[in-house]
Amino acid sequence: MYPYLSPMSGKTTLVKMIVGDTTPSNPTDCRFFIHHNLRIAYVSQHAFYHVEQHIEDSPVAYIQWRFKDGFDKEKIESEAYRIPPEEQKAIDDYNLEGIWSRRLRAGVLEYEIKKKHVREKDNIYVSKDELLSMGFKHLLRQTDEKIASKEAGLDLRPVTTSEIQSHLDDFGLAQEFGTYGKIRGLSGGQKVKLVLAAAMWNCPHLLVLDEPTNYLDREALGALSAALNSWGGAVLMISHNKEFYSSVCSEEWICADGKVSVKGGSDEREMKAVARKKKAVKEETGDAVLEKAGGNINADGDKYKDATTNFWGQTVSKKEARQYDKAKKKGDVPLMRKILQIPNGKVMPGQEELGDGKSK
């Protein structure tokens, strides 16, 4: 999905809701849902501010500082995630030591709570709604961000000089600047490359760009356009430069009078790993697929994954699981999509084989 936001009133408010900086003022009149595992990279017009707090460090040292703990330290310390004094007091009054894990049980998101001076085996699970009612909004936001980073493998990705420099090379920041130079000595264009490289370190699902043409020259815009078109994730962009955004985005969101109207359309793109997997399946012979399916006359039945959660992250019931298994054996994709509550035109992560409901 590659939408573009028309530069009219309300666009920044909408983007801030998507990236988690703000919440809707009328939650009872609308449904606003952000999946707890969604990873978002947000490059704002003021993105240089954070980088310039480390002007005496090298770009490699900056990324090491930011991601050495397995999550984005800069994001956790931002105003949207920082725990305010009143919330910290509520945490202390609850005698809370920390949130250790998270699980989805019967469609309800629950968090494992560790209290001070209580044994680990006596930890309890508390629902997200209950924790929010206690005032732990920012703590939950931090927890979701750290778990999403772990799901992306950030806790396993080495933050060595060679690994980071290899990442910077992909963004055109050579070793003499990335490893041996200081941020103070970078040009404006090189700082942009550093900002983009840092934003993409956590392998985001969604990249949000706020007026990228304000801080990129023509050559850099061309390179960014080519990179975005070959990338498998989603892009949301605010821009006045039609020449640039039309080369990347085919869908326009127009914000006006408190409403968002959509013009055009964009197709969901398959991640490269998924594309390779599908290609390998396609190249198998009919006998090989039949053998793989255990002799089932519906050879395609083996390629569909089992159902554990639906599109909205809710656990499927036992009845729905049985219905899904029957549909799976028959290769009834429309019924499988219906059971998993996948909206028409959408591809469910982890169930890419079910398609978008449009293609035949």
C-alpha positions as CSV (number, residue, x, y, z in Angstrom):
1,M,0.0,0.0,0.0
2,Y,1.6,3.3,-1.1
3,P,-0.9,6.2,-0.3
4,Y,-0.1,9.9,-0.4
5,L,-1.7,12.5,1.8
6,S,-2.8,15.7,0.1
7,P,-1.3,18.8,1.7
8,M,-4.6,20.1,3.2
9,S,-5.7,20.6,6.8
10,G,-5.7,17.6,9.1
11,K,-2.9,15.6,7.5
12,T,-0.5,16.0,10.3
13,T,-3.1,15.1,12.9
14,L,-4.0,12.0,11.0
15,V,-0.3,11.0,10.7
16,K,0.3,11.6,14.4
17,M,-2.5,9.2,15.2
18,I,-1.1,6.6,13.0
19,V,2.4,6.8,14.5
20,G,0.9,6.8,18.0
21,D,1.7,10.4,19.0
22,T,-2.0,11.3,19.6
23,T,-5.3,9.5,20.0
24,P,-8.8,10.3,18.5
25,S,-10.8,12.9,20.3
26,N,-14.0,11.0,19.5
27,P,-13.2,7.3,20.3
28,T,-16.9,6.4,20.8
29,D,-17.8,7.6,17.2
30,C,-15.1,5.8,15.3
31,R,-13.0,2.7,15.3
32,F,-9.3,3.4,15.4
33,F,-7.1,0.2,15.5
34,I,-3.3,-0.1,15.4
35,H,-2.1,-3.7,15.6
36,H,0.2,-4.2,18.6
37,N,2.9,-5.8,16.5
38,L,3.0,-3.1,13.8
39,R,6.4,-1.5,13.3
40,I,6.4,2.1,12.0
41,A,9.3,4.2,10.9
42,Y,8.4,7.9,11.0
43,V,10.7,10.5,9.4
44,S,9.3,13.9,10.2
45,Q,10.3,17.4,9.0
46,H,12.2,17.8,12.3
47,A,14.0,14.5,12.2
48,F,17.4,16.2,12.2
49,Y,16.8,17.4,15.7
50,H,17.5,14.0,17.3
51,V,20.6,13.3,15.1
52,E,22.1,16.7,15.9
53,Q,22.0,15.8,19.6
54,H,24.9,13.4,18.8
55,I,27.0,15.7,16.6
56,E,30.3,14.6,18.2
57,D,29.5,10.9,17.5
58,S,30.0,9.0,14.3
59,P,26.8,7.7,12.5
60,V,27.8,4.2,13.5
61,A,28.1,5.2,17.2
62,Y,24.7,7.0,17.0
63,I,22.9,3.8,15.7
64,Q,24.7,1.7,18.3
65,W,23.5,4.0,21.1
66,R,20.0,4.0,19.7
67,F,19.5,0.2,19.2
68,K,22.0,-1.5,21.5
69,D,19.3,-2.6,23.9
70,G,17.3,-4.4,21.2
71,F,14.7,-1.6,20.7
72,D,14.6,2.0,19.6
73,K,15.9,4.0,22.6
74,E,15.2,7.3,20.9
75,K,11.5,6.4,20.4
76,I,11.1,5.2,24.0
77,E,12.5,8.4,25.3
78,S,10.3,10.6,23.1
79,E,7.3,12.5,24.5
80,A,4.8,10.1,23.0
81,Y,6.3,7.1,24.9
82,R,7.9,8.8,28.0
83,I,6.1,7.9,31.2
84,P,4.8,11.1,32.9
85,P,5.1,11.7,36.7
86,E,1.5,10.9,37.4
87,E,1.7,7.6,35.6
88,Q,4.9,6.7,37.4
89,K,3.2,7.4,40.7
90,A,0.3,5.0,39.7
91,I,2.9,2.4,38.8
92,D,4.7,2.8,42.1
93,D,1.4,2.7,44.0
94,Y,0.5,-0.6,42.2
95,N,3.9,-2.0,43.4
96,L,4.6,-2.9,39.8
97,E,8.1,-4.0,39.0
98,G,7.6,-4.5,35.2
99,I,5.6,-6.1,32.4
100,W,7.4,-9.3,31.3
101,S,5.4,-10.7,28.4
102,R,2.2,-10.5,26.5
103,R,-0.3,-13.1,25.2
104,L,-3.6,-13.2,23.3
105,R,-6.2,-15.4,25.1
106,A,-9.7,-15.9,23.8
107,G,-9.4,-12.7,21.7
108,V,-8.3,-10.6,24.7
109,L,-4.8,-9.1,24.9
110,E,-3.2,-9.8,28.3
111,Y,0.1,-8.8,29.9
112,E,2.2,-10.7,32.4
113,I,2.6,-8.5,35.5
114,K,5.6,-8.8,37.9
115,K,5.1,-7.1,41.2
116,K,7.9,-6.1,43.6
117,H,8.8,-8.6,46.3
118,V,6.6,-11.3,44.6
119,R,8.0,-14.5,43.2
120,E,8.1,-15.0,39.5
121,K,5.9,-18.0,39.6
122,D,3.2,-15.9,41.1
123,N,3.1,-13.4,38.2
124,I,-0.4,-12.6,37.0
125,Y,-1.9,-11.7,33.6
126,V,-4.0,-8.6,33.4
127,S,-6.0,-7.4,30.3
128,K,-5.0,-4.4,28.3
129,D,-8.3,-2.6,29.0
130,E,-7.8,-3.1,32.8
131,L,-4.2,-1.7,32.6
132,L,-5.4,1.3,30.6
133,S,-8.0,2.0,33.2
134,M,-5.3,2.1,35.8
135,G,-3.5,4.8,33.8
136,F,-0.6,2.7,32.4
137,K,-1.0,4.0,28.8
138,H,2.7,5.0,28.2
139,L,4.0,1.9,29.9
140,L,1.9,-0.3,27.6
141,R,3.0,1.7,24.6
142,Q,6.7,1.1,25.6
143,T,6.0,-2.6,26.2
144,D,4.3,-3.1,22.8
145,E,7.2,-1.3,21.1
146,K,9.8,-3.5,22.7
147,I,7.9,-6.7,21.9
148,A,7.5,-5.6,18.3
149,S,11.2,-4.9,18.1
150,K,11.9,-8.4,19.4
151,E,9.6,-9.9,16.9
152,A,11.7,-8.1,14.2
153,G,14.8,-9.7,15.6
154,L,16.4,-6.5,16.9
155,D,17.5,-8.3,20.0
156,L,19.5,-10.7,17.9
157,R,20.8,-8.3,15.3
158,P,24.4,-7.4,16.1
159,V,25.2,-3.7,16.5
160,T,28.8,-4.1,15.5
161,T,30.6,-1.5,13.5
162,S,30.8,-3.8,10.4
163,E,27.1,-4.7,10.6
164,I,26.0,-1.0,10.9
165,Q,28.4,0.2,8.2
166,S,27.0,-2.5,5.9
167,H,23.5,-1.1,6.6
168,L,24.7,2.5,6.0
169,D,26.3,1.4,2.7
170,D,22.9,0.5,1.5
171,F,21.9,4.1,1.9
172,G,24.9,5.6,0.2
173,L,26.8,6.6,3.4
174,A,30.4,5.5,2.8
175,Q,32.7,4.2,5.5
176,E,34.8,7.4,5.7
177,F,31.6,9.2,6.8
178,G,29.7,6.4,8.6
179,T,32.5,4.9,10.7
180,Y,35.4,7.4,10.7
181,G,33.5,10.7,10.4
182,K,31.4,12.6,12.9
183,I,27.8,13.7,12.4
184,R,29.0,17.3,12.8
185,G,30.9,17.0,9.5
186,L,28.0,15.5,7.4
187,S,26.3,17.5,4.7
188,G,22.5,18.0,4.8
189,G,22.1,15.2,2.2
190,Q,24.3,12.8,4.2
191,K,22.3,13.5,7.4
192,V,19.1,12.6,5.5
193,K,20.7,9.3,4.6
194,L,21.6,8.7,8.2
195,V,18.1,9.5,9.4
196,L,16.5,7.1,6.8
197,A,19.0,4.4,7.6
198,A,18.3,4.6,11.3
199,A,14.5,4.6,10.7
200,M,14.8,1.5,8.6
201,W,17.0,-0.4,11.1
202,N,14.0,-2.1,12.7
203,C,12.6,-3.5,9.5
204,P,9.3,-1.5,9.6
205,H,6.1,-2.6,8.1
206,L,5.1,1.1,7.4
207,L,7.4,4.0,6.5
208,V,5.9,7.5,7.1
209,L,7.6,10.4,5.3
210,D,6.6,14.0,6.2
211,E,7.5,16.4,3.3
212,P,10.6,14.5,2.2
213,T,11.2,16.9,-0.7
214,N,12.0,19.6,1.9
215,Y,15.3,18.0,2.9
216,L,16.3,15.9,-0.2
217,D,17.9,17.1,-3.4
218,R,16.7,15.9,-6.8
219,E,19.3,13.2,-7.1
220,A,18.5,11.8,-3.6
221,L,14.8,11.9,-4.4
222,G,15.3,9.8,-7.5
223,A,17.3,7.3,-5.5
224,L,14.6,7.2,-2.8
225,S,11.8,6.8,-5.3
226,A,13.6,3.8,-6.9
227,A,14.3,2.2,-3.4
228,L,10.7,2.6,-2.3
229,N,9.3,1.1,-5.4
230,S,11.5,-2.0,-4.9
231,W,10.8,-2.2,-1.2
232,G,8.1,-4.7,0.1
233,G,6.6,-2.5,2.9
234,A,4.0,0.2,2.9
235,V,4.7,3.9,2.5
236,L,2.6,6.9,3.7
237,M,3.8,10.2,2.5
238,I,2.9,13.9,2.9
239,S,4.2,16.0,0.1
240,H,3.5,19.0,-2.2
241,N,5.8,17.7,-4.9
242,K,3.5,15.8,-7.3
243,E,6.4,14.8,-9.6
244,F,7.9,12.8,-6.7
245,Y,4.9,11.3,-5.0
246,S,3.2,10.3,-8.2
247,S,6.3,8.2,-9.0
248,V,5.8,6.2,-5.8
249,C,2.1,6.5,-4.7
250,S,-1.0,5.7,-6.7
251,E,-3.5,6.4,-3.9
252,E,-4.3,9.8,-2.5
253,W,-5.9,10.6,0.8
254,I,-7.4,14.0,0.9
255,C,-7.9,15.5,4.4
256,A,-10.6,18.2,4.6
257,D,-13.4,19.3,6.9
258,G,-12.6,16.6,9.4
259,K,-12.9,13.8,6.9
260,V,-10.6,11.6,4.8
261,S,-11.6,10.8,1.2
262,V,-9.6,8.4,-0.9
263,K,-8.7,8.9,-4.6
264,G,-7.2,6.3,-6.8
265,G,-6.0,2.9,-5.5
266,S,-2.9,1.0,-4.5
267,D,-2.1,-2.7,-4.6
268,E,-0.6,-4.5,-1.7
269,R,2.9,-5.7,-2.4
270,E,4.4,-9.0,-1.5
271,M,7.5,-9.2,0.6
272,K,10.4,-10.6,-1.4
273,A,10.7,-13.7,0.8
274,V,7.0,-14.5,0.1
275,A,7.5,-14.0,-3.6
276,R,10.4,-16.4,-3.6
277,K,8.3,-19.0,-1.7
278,K,5.4,-18.7,-4.1
279,K,7.8,-19.0,-7.1
280,A,9.3,-22.2,-5.6
281,V,5.8,-23.7,-5.1
282,K,4.8,-22.9,-8.6
283,E,7.8,-24.6,-10.1
284,E,7.1,-27.9,-8.4
285,T,5.7,-30.7,-10.6
286,G,2.2,-31.9,-10.1
287,D,3.4,-35.3,-8.7
288,A,5.7,-33.5,-6.2
289,V,2.9,-31.4,-4.9
290,L,0.6,-34.4,-4.7
291,E,3.2,-36.3,-2.7
292,K,3.8,-33.4,-0.4
293,A,0.1,-33.2,0.3
294,G,0.0,-36.8,1.4
295,G,-1.9,-38.0,-1.6
296,N,-4.8,-35.6,-1.1
297,I,-6.6,-34.9,-4.4
298,N,-6.5,-31.2,-3.4
299,A,-2.8,-30.7,-3.7
300,D,-3.2,-27.0,-2.9
301,G,-4.5,-27.9,0.6
302,D,-1.0,-28.2,1.9
303,K,0.1,-24.7,1.1
304,Y,-2.5,-23.0,3.3
305,K,-1.5,-22.4,6.9
306,D,-3.6,-23.4,9.9
307,A,-5.8,-20.7,11.5
308,T,-5.0,-19.5,15.0
309,T,-5.9,-15.9,14.9
310,N,-8.1,-13.8,12.5
311,F,-7.2,-10.6,10.6
312,W,-7.8,-8.5,13.7
313,G,-5.5,-10.5,16.0
314,Q,-8.4,-12.3,17.8
315,T,-8.1,-16.0,18.5
316,V,-10.4,-18.1,16.4
317,S,-12.9,-20.3,18.2
318,K,-12.8,-24.1,18.0
319,K,-15.9,-24.1,15.8
320,E,-14.2,-21.6,13.4
321,A,-11.0,-23.7,13.4
322,R,-13.0,-26.8,12.4
323,Q,-14.8,-24.8,9.6
324,Y,-11.4,-23.5,8.4
325,D,-9.9,-27.0,8.3
326,K,-12.8,-28.2,6.1
327,A,-12.5,-25.2,3.8
328,K,-8.8,-25.7,3.7
329,K,-9.2,-29.3,2.5
330,K,-11.6,-28.2,-0.2
331,G,-9.3,-25.2,-1.2
332,D,-12.3,-22.9,-0.6
333,V,-10.3,-19.6,-0.3
334,P,-13.3,-17.3,-0.1
335,L,-14.7,-19.2,2.9
336,M,-11.3,-19.2,4.6
337,R,-11.0,-15.5,4.1
338,K,-14.5,-15.1,5.6
339,I,-13.7,-17.1,8.7
340,L,-10.5,-15.1,9.3
341,Q,-12.5,-11.9,8.7
342,I,-10.1,-10.6,6.1
343,P,-11.5,-7.4,4.5
344,N,-11.8,-7.5,0.7
345,G,-8.7,-6.1,-1.0
346,K,-6.5,-6.9,2.0
347,V,-3.8,-9.5,2.4
348,M,-3.4,-11.0,5.9
349,P,0.2,-11.2,7.2
350,G,1.2,-14.8,7.5
351,Q,-1.7,-15.9,5.3
352,E,-0.5,-14.4,2.0
353,E,-1.6,-17.5,0.1
354,L,-5.2,-16.5,0.6
355,G,-4.6,-13.4,-1.6
356,D,-6.5,-10.1,-1.5
357,G,-9.9,-11.4,-2.4
358,K,-9.9,-9.6,-5.7
359,S,-7.5,-11.6,-8.0
360,K,-8.9,-14.7,-9.5
